[in-house]
Amino acid sequence: MLIKNTTIINFKDLSVKENYDILIDNNKIKKIGKNIENKDENVIKGENFYTMPGLINTHSHVAMTLIRGSAEDVNSDDWFNKYIWIYEKNLKPEFVYFGTLLGVAEMLLSGVTTVFDHYFYMDEAYKAYDESGIRADLSWALFGVGEGEEENFKNAMNFIERYNRLNDRLTISLGPHSPYVCPEDFLKKFKKLSDDLKLKIHIHASEMEWQVEKSLKEHGKTPIKYLYDLGVIKENTIIAHAYKANDDDLKIIKNENSFIAHAAKTFMKFGDLSDILIRALEGGVRVGFATDGVVSNNTLSIFESGRIAALNAKVSKGDPEIAKIEELIPLFTSGGTLLNHLSVGEIKEGFVADLILVNKNSPSLNPKINIFANLLYSISERDIDTVIVDGKVVVRNGKLLTIDLSYLLKEINNIKDTMLKISDTPMQKFGE
């Protein structure tokens, strides 16, 4: 495949190169230059497009698309205890397949080419990711307490044994949910599994103030320090949110080369601002944009997540001069460094061909004064024309090529009634 005469935009160094060709061979970018000759007839005319790396969603619960819109205008305790952890008791394995496909459809159409997914029944999610063509890292979410804990752990281990390293496009991580629903011995088990299996850990920590207070009361440490002392905070550990991490926590995360997945919209909907993004950037901590699940975040758009994160940061400090565009643009693809077996997230020779082509002539992207300002603050998902993952076109002319959307939507809307059945007790108890 050859993309001709396009404008290449890289997020890492904010470079713009006009009238360049990109030659893709199998799943890799073979050559970047001008006037490249190619015998292959598969040529994309790129003069009307910006070509940029595919976006990376560093933390999501993708199949929560099944209950999008079901828990609105409520506080965080009720969100979990009266809605989410009641509805998720109705979850069936096959539902996760369809919910994941719906999330993938949304992500691909909005330019996301890689997602780090943390949810249940990941064997079903794996099938959806395999069929749809997106790149994904899958963590089977596990609680260390509650009904069915032992069976869930066994199923997760069987999933890892079957699928780990089966496909370069679909990788596996360990997914203990959080220190507030995973006892110490359970977390230690995951530290050992991580070491033995050479798998990274994807975990929630320090999301809200009550969690920090609970950890200080029970352990005399913040959740981050507690996890660090257990060996869970380590190289490439993905820490979902860390929204209430203090400066000492951030030093631990930096020193261990861990990673914060930042999803500001979730917490803003709960009425909570945080300056975590600014402090993480100032402290040299690795951080990337994330969507979380759509029952809190509502969309799986990383462009939207970046925009809201920027505004959150500015408002949290009351300072319009912070969270600068040049600091935030790299966070659209910084999660590529978590896939250390592959070169992902930049347009460079030898890197994997995960690319999006964006319409230069969109009203949202004109006039062409500051393309990076437009990408952070004004782009619309409808501006995305073509999406390439692993060297294969999965979206063309704004249309999905790998998912039958009409069939999928019928299935999803049949499933929703089952998902929204109310039982007496939640699967876990949040806020205690």
C-alpha positions, 0 to 999 in steps of 0.5 A: 500500500502506498499513501501518496502526497500526504501531509504527515503529522507526528504527535511526539515531536509535533512535526509537519511534513507536506507532500510525502509518500508513505510505503506500507509493506505488510504491517510496517511502514517501509519507507517515507519520502517523496516520489516513491514508486510502487508497483502495487496498485493499492494507492491512496491519494493523500493530498487532501488528508493529514496522515497521523498516528492512530490514537491510543486509549490507555484505559477503558472498559469497552463492553460497558457500551451495553449500559451507556446512559444508564447511570446519569446525574448521580454521585460516585457511590450510587453510580457503583452501588445502585447501578453499575455493580447491580447491572453487571450481575446480569452480564453474560459472556456472549454480551461482552462480545457484542458490547466490545464490538460496539465499542470497537466500532465507535473507536475505529470511527473516531481514530482510535487504533489501540485500546487497553481494555480492563473488563470481564470475560475477555475471551469473548472480547478477544474474539471481537478484537480479532474479527474487527482488526483493532489493536488491543491489550486485554486485562481480565478484571478480577476482584479478590473478594465476593461471589465467584472470585475463585472461578473468575480467577481460574477462568482468567488464568485459562484465558492467559494460558490460551491467548498470551503471545498468540497474536502480536496485535492482541496482547494480554495483561493482568487485571486486578481491579484495585486495592480496595477490592483486592486483599493483600495476599491477592495482590501479592499473587499478581505481583508473582504472576507478573514476574513469572509470566512477564506480563504487565499489571493494569489496575485502578488506584487513588481514584477518589479521596475516600480511597486514599483515606481508607488506605491511610487508615488501614495501611498507613500508606496511600494506595500508590505507596501500598501497591508499590510496597507490594511490588505491584507498581513496577515497570509499565504498570498501568495505573488507571486514573491516580486522580488523587495521587500526591507528589510522593506518589508521583515520584514512585510512579516516575521512578518505577517507570509506571504509567498513568491512564488519565480520563478526566471526564469521568471525575468531572461528571462526579463534580471533581477537579484535579490537577493531577495531569499538570503535576504528572507532566511537571514530574516527568511521569508517563501519562496518556489519555484514556476514556474509561468506560462509557457509563461514566465517560459516555464516549470512547473518543480520545480526541474528546478525552484530550480536549476535556483533560486540557480544560480540566487542568486549566480550571483546576489551577485557574490558570489558562497558561498551563496544559499547553498544546505542545505538552498534551498532543503527545499524550494522544499516542504515548501509550504506544510505549507500553507495547514494548514488543512493537514500535507503535504510535509514530509515523517512522520507518520500521514502525507498525502502520497504525494510521489515520487520514483526516480530511484537510478540508473539514470546516473544523480544521480551517483556517490552517493557522495552528493544526495542533490547536485544531486537533486538540480543541476543534476536530470532529470525529466525522473528519476522519476518513480512513483508518489503517491498523496493522497495515490493513484498512479498517475504515474507508470514506468514514465507513467501517469495513470489518463490522456489520453495524446494522446487525450489531445495533439490533443485537445490542438493543436486544441485550440492554433490557436484560442488562438493566434488570435490578437485583437486591444487592450489588456484586461489590460494595463501593465506598466502604 
